Amino acid sequence: MRNREFAGTPVGAVGLGCMGMSWAYGESERDDEASIALIREALDLGVTFLDTAQPYGDGHNESLVGRALAGRRDEAVVATKTGLVVESMATRRIVRNGRPEHVRASAEDSLRRLGTDVIDLYYLHRVDPEVPLADTWGAMAELVEAGKVRRLGLSEVSVGQAAEAHAIHPVAAIQSELSLWTRDAMGAPGGLAGTLPGDSVSPGRGPGDVVGWCAANGVAFVPFSPLGRGFLTGTVTSADFESTDLRVGNPRFQEDALKANLRIVEVVKAVAERHGATPAQVAIAWTLAQGDHVIPIPGTKKRRYLHDNAGAADLELAEADLADLDELPAAVGGRY
């Protein structure tokens, strides 16, 4: 696999989001041993940029990644996060906590679960409106000084929040949702920065061109859900999910919206046919085409999809392909 640079370190151009192995999607298909084997196979393929977080299964996913990396820790760049706490596993309700004492305590918990003495990339998962960003970010910077964290990142922030943090301590990466049906982070109108499922939000509060800000400031941009929560693969044609699946209540996956959004997938399929590729590879390749600083992290629990996703790193989209994809209509339905 071709590499991209993260803070001077070569990593696979396509990373791996590990959340679904523990949380949110296809609960009946979870298998810890299979997931551990998949993470190890990912390393063999050159997929070395791994993403986890404390809320994913209330610590389960970090422990899973730690087990998978036993004996192979030096082969991976591991990202985890602070700032969110699982209030209820039953309802998947998570709340923000950006207090410095929580940042320090949660870092120790993550180090223990991951079985490592240093976290490569530590994100602020969401900004806590009740705590000044400078206080949260300052506590995270102290972890770098203490040698417990190598680099700091932000998740789902606006350009203004990114600039504020960067002035205090360098931002190494920003992770936000970006895909062919979610372009808020590129400055598309109507985006909602920093929201969570269940939030009460006012439409139109956009984050600005975060992708462009990252390019201008030497910061990696890390798209999560580059496959539109599976929709852009072309395998989701009806709202037929397990009751515990995150997509059950997602506006874009309700029947009327889903049917309208299939027009997006038809264009992705057409581009894929030109290249003898899969729709998933086209969707991921589009995110890669947004700049050399972009490192997408598609998630999967299945070996065949891991190989499919990794293959996107070698797909070069032509200008005509990008033009067709850039002209896709906006998705029907909100992100959450």
N, C-alpha and C positions, 0 to 999 in steps of 0.2 A: 504494500500500500504506500502511496505517496504520503509524505509528511507535511505538516505545517508547524510553525513555531508557536509555542506558548512560553512567553517570558524567557526567550532564549533557549528553550528546551524543545527538541523535535518530538512531536507526537503524531499519531496517525491522523490524517486529515478528517476522518470520520471517527467520532468517539462512540461511547456506549452509555446510554441512560439506563440506570439499573432499577429505577423506581418500580416498574411494573412487576418485578420479581417478588415484590413484597406488598404492593399497595395499588389500589385504584382500578386495575384492569384484570379481567379474567381470573378471578380468585380460584376457581375450581382447577385451573391449569397450573397452579403454583407447585413447584417441586424444588426444594432447596438444593438437593444434590445435583439436579440437572442444571440449575442456575449457576452453581459453582463451576461445573464443567464448562458451561457456556462462557463464563468470564475468562476462564483459562484458555479456551479456544480463541477467544477474542484477542488475547495477548499474542497468541501464535500467529494470528492474521495481521498483526501490527495495529490493532485497535487498542491503543494504550491510554487514552484519555477517558477516565471512568468517572461517572457522576452518581453521587448518592446524597442522602440528607437524613437528618434525625427523624423528621416526621414520617418518612416512608416505612410504615409498619411500626412506628413508635420505637425506632432503634433497630428493628429487625434487619433492614436493608444494609445498614452500616456493618452489622455483625456478619451478614452474608458476604459482603465484599471483603471484609477482613479475613474470613475463612478462605475465600477463593485466592487471595493474594499471599497466603502463607507460603513462604519459601520463594516467592516471586515479586515481593514488594518493590524492588528496584526497577522492575520492568514497566511500572505504571505511574502515571500522574493521577493522583486521586483528589477529587473535589468533593467536599461535603459542605454543610451549611449550618448557620445558626440563625436565631431570630424568630423561629416558629415553634410552637409547642402543641402537641396533640392533646386536646382537651377531652375528646371522646373517640375511642377506636370504633365504637359501634356506629356512630354517625359520621365519622371522619371529620369531625369539627376540629379545626386548628386555629390557634390564636397567635397574635404577634407578641413577642417579648424581646425588646431591644435593650433592656437594662444591662449595664456593664457587668453586674454580678452574674446575670444569666449567661452572657457571652463567655465569661471565664469558666463557669461550671460546665456549660454545654461542650466547650472545647475538650475538657478533660474526659467527659463521657464519650465523645467521638473518638478520641485517641484510644481509649480503652476498647471500644467496640471494634474499631478498625485494626487493632493489634499493631499499632505503629507508634513511633515516637515523634513523628512530625506529619502534619497535614500539608499536602502540596498546595492546595487552593481552598481557601475558606471564604465562602460567600455569606453575605447578609441576605437571607432568603427573602425577606420583605422588610421594608423600613417600617418601624413602629412609630405611628404618629404621636404617641404619648411620650416619646423619648427623643431628645434632639439627636439628629443623625451624627453630629460631631461626637457625642458621648458614646454612642454605640461603636462608631468607627474607631474612635480613640482606644477603646478597650480591645478591639480586634488588632489594632496596630501594636498594642502592648504584647500580644501573643506572638507577633513576628519578632519583636525585640527579644522575647524570652526563648526563641528558637523552637516554639511549638507549632508554628505555622510558617510556611515559606512565602505565600502570596495571598493577597486579599482580592475578593470579588464582590460584586453586587448582583442582585437579581430583581428584574422587573422594576427598574427605576426610570426616572425621567432624566433628560440631559442635565437639568439643573441640579438634581441630586447627585448625579455622577460627578459633575464638576466640583460640587461642594466637598465630596469625599476625597476626590483626587488632590485637592489643595492641602489636605491634611496628611494623607498617606497614599502612595501610588495605588491606583486601581489596576489590577492585572487583567481582569476579565469581567464582562457583564453578560449574564445569562438572562435571556428573555425569550418569550415565544416568538418564533418566526417561521413562516411557511408560506406556501402559495395561497393559503386562505387566511393568513394572519400576518399583516404587514405593518402593524402599529409601530414597531421598533424602527421602521424605516421612515417614520414621519407621516404615515398614512393617516388621514383624518378619522376621528371617531374612536381612537384607541383609548384604552383604560390602563394606565400605568399602575402597577403594584396591587392589582385586585386579587382576590381569592374567591374560590367558590363560596357562594352564600353572601358575599358582600352586597351591601346596598350602595349603588354607585349612580353617579350622574353622567349620562352619555356626553361624549365630546372632549373629555379630559385626556389629551394625548401626551405621550412621553417625549415627542420630538424625534429627530433623526438620531437615535441612539447608535445605530450601526455606523453612521457617518462620524459621529463623535468619537467612537472607538477607533476608527481608522485614523483620524486626525491626531489622536493622542497615544498611539502605540499600544492600544488595549485590545485584547482578544474579545470577539463577540461570539457567544456560545448559544446557538438556537436550540431551545428545547421544543419538543413536538414538531419537528420538521416534516413529519408525515401526517400532520393534522389529526393526531390521536388515532391513526390508522386509516382515516378516511381517504387520504390521497394515494393509498396503495391500490385502490380500486376493488378491494375485497369487501368493503362495507356498503351494501346496497339496501339495507333495511335496518330499522332501529331494533335489532334483535340482540339484546345484551343480557347478561346475568343481572339480577336485581341489585347486586353490590357493585356493579361496574360504574365508574365515574361518569360515563357517557349517558347513562339513563336519564339524568336530568339536564344534560347539556342542550341548550337551545338549538345548536346546529345539527343535532342528531334526532330531533323530533321529526316525525314523518314528513310533514309538508316541507320543512326546511331542508331535510336530507335530500328529498327528491329534487328540489331546486338546485342544491349544491352539486348534484351529480354532473351538471354541465361543466364544472371545473375539472372533474376527473376525466371527462371525455377528451378534453384538450391535452391533459397530461398523458393519457393513453396514446393519443396520436403522435405526440413527440417521442414517446417511448418506442413506438413501432418504427420510426425513422432510424433509430439507433440499435434496434434489436435488444433493447434494454427493458427493464420493468418500470412501471409507474413510480414505484418507491425510489428507484435509482434516479429517475428524473427529478422527483421532488427534492431529494437530498442534494443532487448536483446543482439545482437552482440556488439553494442556500449557499453552497460553496462558491458559486459564481458572483456572489455579492461582495466578495473581497477576499484577499489572501489571509486576512485576519479572522475569518469566520471558520469556526470549528463546530459543526452540528453534532448533536448527541442523540440520535434516534434510539429508542428503547425497544427491547424485544426480550422474550423468554425462549424463543425458538431458534434452533441452529440454522435452519434454512433462511430465515430472515436476517440473521446475523451476517451470513455470507452475502446475501442480496444487498444489504445496506453497505457493507464494506466495499462492494464493487462499485458503488457510486463515486468513490474517490477517483476512479479511472475514466469516468464518463465526462467527455468534453461537449458541452452544449454549444451549438452554433449560434451566431447572432440571430438567425431567423427563429430558432427554437426559443431563445430568450425573449424575443419580441412577442411571440405568440403567448408565452407564459406571463409576461409582464402585463399583457392586455386582458388577462382573466378578470371576470367580474368579482366584485366583493362577495364574500360568503354571506349567506342568509342566516341570521341568528347571531347572538352575541357569543363571546368567548366562554362566558360562564353563565 
